[in-house]
Amino acid sequence: MQAGDLEHLTDIFTQIAEAAKTNTSVAERVRVALAESGILSVFGAGDALDVVDLLDAGGEEALRTRLRQMTLSDLKSIVAIRNYDPNKETTRWRSPNKFIDLIVTHASAQLEQEVKASSGASWML
């Protein structure tokens, strides 16, 4: 992909995002299109999904959309690999929605910490 192609693609994504912000019907269609297109797989698949990176790039709704595509086993693996449940409270959970909420909560906190850490070190630049 060439630099001009990337700029054009960025412009298209920006236009789609603006349309989705102003119209809930468009927003819903964009979420469905993102989910069906497979484009969110650029952030990884299964337990290798980079939840913090996806959250940072696409926001909470994009992360939730991608997580809804995953199996319960994948969600459990994400929680285990990232140590989002050190006390093993999720052992008996069977609800994908509960796992999604847990992942989003922890990924949001992790992203917030990363942003604070990078802004705190900005004096060094």
C-alpha positions as CSV (number, residue, x, y, z in Angstrom):
1,M,0.0,0.0,0.0
2,Q,1.4,3.4,-1.0
3,A,1.3,6.6,1.1
4,G,-1.4,8.1,-1.1
5,D,-3.5,5.0,-0.7
6,L,-3.2,5.2,3.1
7,E,-4.3,8.9,3.0
8,H,-7.3,8.1,0.9
9,L,-8.2,5.2,3.2
10,T,-7.9,7.5,6.2
11,D,-10.2,10.0,4.5
12,I,-12.8,7.3,3.9
13,F,-12.7,6.1,7.4
14,T,-13.0,9.6,8.7
15,Q,-16.0,10.3,6.6
16,I,-17.6,7.0,7.8
17,A,-16.9,7.9,11.4
18,E,-18.4,11.4,11.1
19,A,-21.5,10.0,9.5
20,A,-21.8,7.4,12.3
21,K,-21.4,10.0,15.0
22,T,-24.4,12.0,13.7
23,N,-26.7,9.2,12.8
24,T,-27.4,6.2,15.1
25,S,-28.8,4.1,12.1
26,V,-25.5,4.7,10.2
27,A,-23.6,3.8,13.4
28,E,-25.4,0.5,13.7
29,R,-24.7,-0.3,10.0
30,V,-21.1,0.6,10.4
31,R,-20.7,-1.7,13.4
32,V,-22.3,-4.6,11.5
33,A,-20.1,-3.9,8.4
34,L,-17.0,-3.8,10.6
35,A,-17.9,-7.1,12.2
36,E,-18.7,-8.8,8.9
37,S,-15.8,-7.4,7.0
38,G,-13.1,-9.0,9.2
39,I,-11.2,-5.8,9.2
40,L,-10.9,-5.9,13.0
41,S,-8.8,-9.0,12.7
42,V,-5.8,-6.7,12.0
43,F,-5.7,-6.3,15.8
44,G,-5.1,-10.1,16.2
45,A,-7.4,-13.1,16.6
46,G,-8.4,-15.3,19.5
47,D,-6.4,-14.9,22.6
48,A,-3.7,-12.9,20.6
49,L,-6.2,-10.1,20.1
50,D,-4.5,-6.8,21.3
51,V,-7.5,-5.5,23.2
52,V,-5.8,-2.3,24.4
53,D,-4.6,-1.4,20.9
54,L,-8.1,-2.0,19.5
55,L,-9.6,0.0,22.2
56,D,-7.2,2.9,21.6
57,A,-7.7,2.8,17.8
58,G,-11.5,2.2,17.6
59,G,-13.0,2.9,21.0
60,E,-15.1,0.8,23.3
61,E,-17.7,0.0,20.7
62,A,-15.2,-1.4,18.3
63,L,-13.6,-3.5,21.0
64,R,-17.0,-4.8,22.1
65,T,-17.9,-5.6,18.5
66,R,-14.8,-7.6,18.0
67,L,-15.2,-9.4,21.3
68,R,-18.8,-10.4,20.5
69,Q,-17.4,-12.3,17.5
70,M,-15.3,-14.5,19.7
71,T,-16.1,-17.8,21.4
72,L,-16.5,-18.0,25.2
73,S,-13.3,-20.0,25.2
74,D,-11.4,-17.2,23.4
75,L,-12.8,-14.7,25.9
76,K,-11.7,-16.8,28.8
77,S,-8.2,-17.1,27.3
78,I,-7.9,-13.3,26.9
79,V,-8.8,-12.9,30.6
80,A,-6.3,-15.6,31.7
81,I,-3.4,-14.5,29.5
82,R,-3.7,-10.9,30.5
83,N,-4.3,-11.8,34.2
84,Y,-7.6,-9.8,34.2
85,D,-8.9,-12.1,37.0
86,P,-6.1,-12.9,39.4
87,N,-8.6,-14.1,42.1
88,K,-10.3,-16.5,39.7
89,E,-13.8,-15.1,40.2
90,T,-14.8,-15.8,36.6
91,T,-14.3,-19.6,37.0
92,R,-18.0,-20.3,37.0
93,W,-19.1,-17.6,34.5
94,R,-20.8,-18.8,31.4
95,S,-21.9,-15.4,30.0
96,P,-19.9,-14.0,27.2
97,N,-21.3,-10.5,28.1
98,K,-19.8,-10.7,31.6
99,F,-16.4,-11.6,30.1
100,I,-16.7,-8.8,27.6
101,D,-17.5,-6.3,30.3
102,L,-14.5,-7.5,32.3
103,I,-12.2,-7.3,29.4
104,V,-13.4,-3.8,28.4
105,T,-13.0,-2.6,32.0
106,H,-9.5,-3.9,32.4
107,A,-8.4,-2.8,28.9
108,S,-9.7,0.7,29.5
109,A,-7.8,0.9,32.8
110,Q,-4.7,-0.4,31.1
111,L,-5.0,2.2,28.3
112,E,-5.6,5.0,30.8
113,Q,-2.4,4.0,32.6
114,E,-0.4,3.9,29.3
115,V,-1.7,7.3,28.4
116,K,-0.8,8.7,31.8
117,A,2.7,7.1,31.6
118,S,3.4,8.5,28.2
119,S,2.1,12.0,29.0
120,G,4.2,12.0,32.2
121,A,7.3,11.2,30.2
122,S,6.6,13.8,27.6
123,W,9.0,16.3,29.2
124,M,11.8,14.0,28.1
125,L,11.1,14.5,24.4
